[in-house]
Structures are given as structure tokens and as C-alpha cells.
Amino acid sequence: MVAGYSGVGKTALVGQLKEIKQQAYFISGKYDFNKRDVPYSAIVGAFTDMVNQVRLRSLAELLFRA
């Protein structure tokens, strides 16, 4: 979990960490003030990202193993 004031570089930090991952899933969700009435919107976004990564990875494994 990364927290802090706006404009201090949280998104840039997470972006750099995402680039150095190896053989792992890295998920991130971002709180949107306009969606403040949607409970757990950042968590839903993070897990949506993970599901997409798994789907893409599974598709790539299927294509390259054949």
C-alpha cells in the first residue's frame, strides 16, 4: 500500500516497481475521488488488473506452447 499527499510521486514509484517484476503478478488500483460512492473501487480496479494479467498470460502460454 502506498499512501501520501498528491503530487509526491506515488504513481511514478509504483510504475517503476511494476517494471522490475519477474515471474510475479503486480496489481495496482487507484482511488478516484469521483468514484467515492463506490465501495472498494481501488481494490476492484486492482483485482480487475490481476484478472486481465492472468488472462493475457494464459493466452500467451497457449499460443507459444503449441
N, C-alpha and C positions, 0 to 999 in steps of 0.2 A: 504494500500500500504506500503510495506516495502522496503526501499532502503538503500544502504550503500556500502562500499568497499568490495571487495571479501575477504572471509575468516573470517569475523567478527561474523558469526553465524546466518545469516538471515534465512537460511533454517531450522536450528535446532529450532529457535524460532517459526517459522510457524508450524513446526511439533508438537511442544508441545501444541500450541494453538489448533491445529486440534484435539488433543486427548481429550480435555476438553469440546468439543461442546456437547450440549444436545438439541435435537429436533430442529436442525437447519442444514442448508447446509453450509459447509465451502468449498470454492473453492480457488484454488491457481494455478497460472501459472508462469512459469519461463522463463525469457528471455534467449535465446540461441544465442550466438554470431554467430554461424554457420548458423542460420536462419535469419540473419539480413535483408535479402532481402525480407522476407515475412512480409507484414504489419500486425501489431497487433498479432503476433504469440503467445505472452504470454496471451493475452486476449482470443484468440481462444482456447488455452490449458486450461484455467481456466473454460470456459463455457463447453468445452467437458467433463471436470471432473464433472461439475454440472449435465449435462445430464446423465452421467453414474450413478451418485449417485441416481438420481430420478428414473432411470430405475431399479436399483437394489432394491431400497426401495419399489417401486410399486410391483415388483415381490415377495419380501418377504411378503408384506402385503397380496397379493393374496394367497400365499401358507399357511400362518398361520391363515387366517380368514376362510378358507374352512373347 
